[in-house]
């Protein structure tokens, strides 16, 4: 019987190595499942309380370690970079792979971060959280009863030459994520301005709106309590609703106009959103 380390080595050797493409002008792509469901912590502070979500046949449980906590919505930028690479390669007739090699610089530039030593250290911490966060979900499991279990990154390592000079990083993506990104119907292009959104709820809301709002002229609407459940946020509903109202007043989501409809008799607030016509954007 082979050891766990031997199995990991065997898996790595069986996967072709995909070297990341130049990404300066690459359109950011996001996986629709990650946009629609609560897979990430929305807090900048470490979250160790699990995310539990159930709706119909959909089950999601996300757990983090005491050391690293659950991967955050800012950490998910790395997965957006990976999805963008896979789609770009596929469209260009290049065979992608779950085993990817790149440099921290390439990822940081693509996701709109700085390239200081502190930014590199934050990127490594994000990779650690993605690797140590475990997910169990019924999404895309045909029976709805079985759960697929994985981490956002199976493993990652820093590369160096014989003299110790850094040669980038290598990471292996989970099959659940990779399979979704290979399916064009499960991927959406997002606005590069997304990376400039600073708030956790703000980022989550953009992804949800982009997933559901799409290009529908009259948009969609969701009640606040439904949004609170769907976000997986660890905050109280009253605080979440307050943050939503501030976001609606800011109108900071690229490409979308937000509004509130109040229904006093039901003590309900609805978030409305619709695409802003290109001609009307600043």
Secondary structure, 3 states (H helix, E strand, C coil): CCCHHHHHHHHHHHCCEEECCCCCCCCCEEEHHHHHCCCCECCCCCCCCCEEEEECCEEEEEECECCCECCECCCCHHHHHHHHHHHHHHHCCCCCCCEEEECHHHHHHHCCCCCCHHHHHHHHHHHHHHHHCEEEECCCCCCCCCCEEEECEEEEEEEECCCCCEEEEEEEECHHHHHHHHCHHHEEECCHHHHHCCCHHHHHHHHHHHHHHCCCCCCEEEEHHHHHHHHCCCCCHHHHHHHHHHHHHHCCCCCEEEEEEEEHHHCEEEEEEEECCHHHCC
